Amino acid sequence: MHIPPYDNRNAPIVDVNDRDVALAYFNRVRLTEGQSFVSSVLGYETSLVPAHGTIDVTVQCAGKSSRTFAQVGERDSVWEREPSGVYVPVGCVAEFTCRSRTAEVFIAGARFDEAFEPFVVRPQQIDSVQYGSDDTKTHRKIKHILGQRPPGKVGRLLVSELFTVGAGGWSGFPPHKHDTDRLPGESRHNEIYNFRFRPDHGFGLQLLQAEGDAVGRAFHILNDSTLKIPRGYHPCVAAPGYEMYYFTIIAGESQRPLIQYFQPAHAYQVETIPGIKDMIAKFK
């Protein structure tokens, strides 16, 4: 499930119909000023999010006039300012051109079969929330780019950025999962994370555990690690002294996934931790 850091040369890191997370897609594109890239992901709606740098984006959908969104992206790194993004409907082609010295662009996708209209998400339209607490080392902030209130219609794709607050700490806690369709409590979906640390030699651990008491799997995550999460409980933690960020792609199976569903894993007995009961109740 762990894809260690490597130079993907602008080819998909998690391609369409992946054997583990077939519902989701992820690519990372790096450009220098004036360079362009064409993104066309058959059968998937996508979102283009500059990690840093500025791009101009033109979206062409069959039988329709092209739409151009200029100057998307206003930051020098994921640690600065607010993100931006462009929603690209299924069946459409997006070409983007780097307008800054360099740009790194995340391409997030979800399998879907209905075409909506393209739109841009500007920094003032980001839906920001904070969860957890400093006492339990679970304090984190989330910036929803395609969240509960996107400025246009979206199918099954959720795209967010998540930051641990402070140096070291847990995310995805209390342990929770999203692999069973039992609305209104839980929806089944696949997830992909791309991690960054500050300083960039930082590290952490991603845990994946199936339902029940069986021993789970732990992955050593580094700066630019990618994790595929098809099922199970999936808390992660940054080592003391490091800030952790991860770009999150959430792709639903039959409906748009719920942004949060917290179901404590029996093996953790998290209900005994002070303050956790109130945290769990907040998300139900």
Legacy VTK file of the C-alpha trace (Angstrom):
# vtk DataFile Version 3.0
C-alpha trace
ASCII
DATASET POLYDATA
POINTS 284 float
0.000 0.000 0.000
3.011 2.288 0.492
4.631 3.843 -2.580
7.991 5.307 -1.449
9.158 8.662 -2.845
10.402 8.536 -6.443
10.544 10.661 -9.587
7.370 9.706 -11.424
8.304 11.891 -14.446
4.713 13.176 -14.564
3.275 9.669 -15.043
0.421 8.538 -12.735
1.536 7.351 -9.300
-1.784 5.530 -8.804
-3.281 4.892 -12.226
-6.861 4.142 -13.280
-8.292 0.770 -12.238
-5.581 0.237 -9.630
-5.845 -3.235 -8.092
-6.064 -1.809 -4.545
-7.933 1.487 -4.969
-9.732 1.226 -8.304
-12.095 4.070 -7.415
-9.296 6.652 -7.084
-6.497 8.149 -9.211
-3.396 10.211 -8.375
-0.731 11.936 -10.403
1.864 14.560 -9.512
3.113 16.840 -12.294
6.214 19.038 -12.030
6.741 21.836 -14.569
9.015 24.797 -15.147
7.884 28.182 -16.437
6.217 27.925 -19.827
5.900 24.135 -19.815
2.466 22.571 -20.302
0.823 19.261 -19.461
-2.344 17.668 -20.839
-4.478 15.663 -18.406
-7.179 13.326 -19.701
-8.250 10.529 -17.349
-10.826 8.302 -19.033
-13.773 7.454 -16.780
-12.664 9.664 -13.871
-13.596 13.169 -12.759
-10.480 15.010 -11.586
-9.257 18.029 -9.669
-6.024 19.934 -10.370
-4.436 21.392 -7.216
-1.108 23.258 -7.310
1.055 22.207 -4.358
3.146 25.240 -5.240
3.353 27.623 -8.141
0.796 29.146 -10.499
-0.863 27.616 -13.567
-3.312 28.627 -16.279
-5.848 25.876 -16.978
-7.976 25.312 -20.095
-10.704 22.653 -19.931
-12.229 21.291 -23.137
-15.359 19.132 -22.992
-16.858 17.483 -26.084
-19.437 19.630 -27.828
-18.836 22.641 -25.573
-16.742 25.789 -25.665
-13.486 25.564 -23.756
-13.169 27.211 -20.340
-9.964 28.919 -19.190
-9.084 29.582 -15.559
-6.096 31.908 -15.216
-3.598 32.260 -12.397
-4.602 29.216 -10.330
-2.340 28.800 -7.312
-0.949 31.521 -5.063
1.616 29.863 -2.801
5.264 28.864 -2.681
4.679 25.610 -0.770
1.916 23.556 0.834
2.853 25.181 4.165
1.934 28.684 3.004
-1.393 30.364 2.298
-4.544 28.656 1.011
-4.828 26.113 -1.830
-6.672 26.524 -5.121
-8.037 23.976 -7.565
-9.850 23.331 -10.827
-12.571 20.699 -11.192
-12.380 18.772 -14.488
-15.514 16.759 -15.380
-15.332 13.196 -16.610
-14.692 12.964 -20.346
-12.984 16.372 -20.523
-9.379 17.296 -21.322
-7.443 19.783 -19.209
-4.264 21.500 -20.370
-2.347 23.533 -17.824
0.702 25.759 -18.256
3.181 26.822 -15.589
3.202 30.618 -15.083
5.676 30.704 -12.188
9.330 29.677 -12.035
8.246 26.129 -11.158
4.990 24.395 -10.290
4.002 21.087 -8.745
0.414 20.046 -9.442
-1.566 17.259 -7.786
-4.147 15.542 -10.006
-6.822 13.781 -7.941
-9.472 11.569 -9.506
-12.567 9.520 -8.733
-14.271 7.000 -11.014
-17.535 8.490 -12.266
-19.790 8.352 -15.334
-21.691 11.656 -15.429
-20.302 14.912 -16.788
-20.894 18.188 -14.927
-19.407 21.640 -15.589
-15.785 22.650 -14.902
-15.138 25.283 -12.234
-12.311 26.866 -10.267
-11.895 26.911 -6.484
-10.156 30.052 -5.228
-8.530 30.459 -1.770
-11.517 32.357 -0.354
-13.763 29.365 -1.213
-11.754 26.804 0.776
-13.738 25.130 3.566
-11.387 25.010 6.591
-12.104 23.099 9.801
-10.141 21.905 12.845
-10.556 18.605 14.694
-9.032 16.875 17.708
-7.326 18.400 20.722
-3.879 19.440 21.936
-4.331 17.306 25.074
-4.618 14.080 23.063
-2.010 15.131 20.445
-4.738 14.800 17.789
-5.156 18.474 16.853
-5.209 18.951 13.073
-6.618 21.374 10.552
-8.236 20.356 7.278
-8.673 22.473 4.160
-11.434 21.030 1.974
-10.907 21.966 -1.667
-13.805 19.826 -2.895
-15.618 19.438 0.415
-19.200 19.752 1.546
-19.789 23.088 -0.204
-17.838 23.209 -3.472
-18.624 26.142 -5.809
-19.883 23.706 -8.457
-21.402 20.256 -8.855
-19.159 17.245 -8.100
-19.813 13.515 -8.412
-17.900 11.152 -6.079
-14.674 13.042 -5.430
-13.507 14.710 -2.219
-10.149 16.537 -2.174
-8.577 18.034 0.936
-5.317 19.017 2.604
-4.642 17.991 6.181
-2.060 19.395 8.610
-1.106 18.219 12.067
-1.040 21.173 14.470
2.297 21.398 16.252
5.399 19.253 15.890
4.430 15.584 16.159
0.962 14.165 16.693
-1.783 11.885 15.421
-4.219 12.189 12.552
-7.100 9.928 11.574
-7.744 9.450 15.281
-9.883 8.061 16.847
-9.277 5.117 14.477
-12.007 5.006 11.843
-12.800 3.378 8.544
-14.787 3.985 5.352
-15.219 0.605 3.673
-18.877 -0.355 4.192
-22.009 1.173 2.665
-24.311 1.675 5.636
-25.714 5.158 5.270
-26.241 7.517 6.951
-23.304 6.470 9.125
-20.692 5.186 6.703
-20.037 5.139 2.954
-17.587 2.902 1.125
-14.726 4.645 -0.598
-11.034 4.425 -1.469
-8.427 6.908 -0.278
-4.979 8.032 -1.434
-2.618 10.188 0.649
0.542 12.010 -0.403
2.622 13.063 2.609
4.956 15.998 3.230
6.973 16.831 6.343
8.556 19.991 7.726
11.552 19.824 7.949
11.510 17.620 4.862
13.719 14.953 6.455
10.821 14.204 8.819
8.979 10.926 9.021
5.984 9.184 10.528
3.969 5.968 10.543
0.751 4.980 8.784
-1.205 2.131 10.350
-3.708 -0.031 8.488
-5.815 -2.468 10.494
-8.732 -4.632 9.404
-11.889 -4.734 11.486
-11.422 -6.866 14.598
-8.402 -7.569 16.767
-5.925 -8.864 14.178
-2.510 -7.190 14.164
-2.364 -4.454 11.545
0.402 -3.233 9.210
2.582 -0.171 9.845
4.336 1.765 7.067
7.339 4.075 7.455
6.225 7.248 5.673
8.685 9.855 4.407
8.474 13.181 2.632
6.539 12.499 -0.629
5.369 8.998 0.401
2.066 7.928 -1.164
-0.353 5.609 0.666
-3.253 3.670 -0.843
-6.058 2.938 1.624
-8.726 0.553 0.295
-10.159 -0.532 3.671
-9.656 -0.732 7.411
-8.797 1.656 10.228
-6.036 4.057 9.233
-4.592 6.409 11.854
-1.188 7.967 11.152
1.336 9.812 13.311
4.205 12.259 12.799
7.378 11.774 14.819
8.078 14.383 17.549
9.626 17.540 16.157
8.043 17.307 12.694
4.969 18.847 11.129
3.008 16.561 8.819
0.852 17.411 5.795
-0.998 15.110 3.485
-2.990 15.656 0.314
-6.084 13.466 0.490
-8.122 11.939 -2.320
-11.394 10.271 -1.350
-13.395 8.482 -4.052
-16.837 7.017 -3.381
-18.250 3.825 -4.841
-21.925 4.618 -5.345
-22.338 8.076 -3.834
-20.279 11.015 -2.705
-18.408 9.826 0.406
-19.049 11.225 3.834
-16.300 13.614 4.897
-16.063 12.153 8.356
-17.218 8.931 9.952
-15.617 7.834 13.213
-16.129 4.278 14.390
-13.600 3.277 17.092
-11.682 0.079 16.438
-12.359 -2.463 19.180
-8.682 -3.315 19.498
-7.765 0.199 20.591
-10.282 0.608 23.432
-10.063 4.331 22.714
-13.137 5.071 24.814
-10.909 4.902 27.907
-8.815 7.902 26.839
-9.873 11.159 28.561
-11.804 13.415 26.198
-12.169 10.805 23.450
-15.854 10.114 24.092
-16.684 13.760 23.451
-14.543 13.708 20.302
-16.312 10.609 18.972
-19.736 12.045 19.727
-18.852 15.200 17.809
-18.473 13.267 14.555
-21.490 10.955 14.794
LINES 1 285
284 0 1 2 3 4 5 6 7 8 9 10 11 12 13 14 15 16 17 18 19 20 21 22 23 24 25 26 27 28 29 30 31 32 33 34 35 36 37 38 39 40 41 42 43 44 45 46 47 48 49 50 51 52 53 54 55 56 57 58 59 60 61 62 63 64 65 66 67 68 69 70 71 72 73 74 75 76 77 78 79 80 81 82 83 84 85 86 87 88 89 90 91 92 93 94 95 96 97 98 99 100 101 102 103 104 105 106 107 108 109 110 111 112 113 114 115 116 117 118 119 120 121 122 123 124 125 126 127 128 129 130 131 132 133 134 135 136 137 138 139 140 141 142 143 144 145 146 147 148 149 150 151 152 153 154 155 156 157 158 159 160 161 162 163 164 165 166 167 168 169 170 171 172 173 174 175 176 177 178 179 180 181 182 183 184 185 186 187 188 189 190 191 192 193 194 195 196 197 198 199 200 201 202 203 204 205 206 207 208 209 210 211 212 213 214 215 216 217 218 219 220 221 222 223 224 225 226 227 228 229 230 231 232 233 234 235 236 237 238 239 240 241 242 243 244 245 246 247 248 249 250 251 252 253 254 255 256 257 258 259 260 261 262 263 264 265 266 267 268 269 270 271 272 273 274 275 276 277 278 279 280 281 282 283
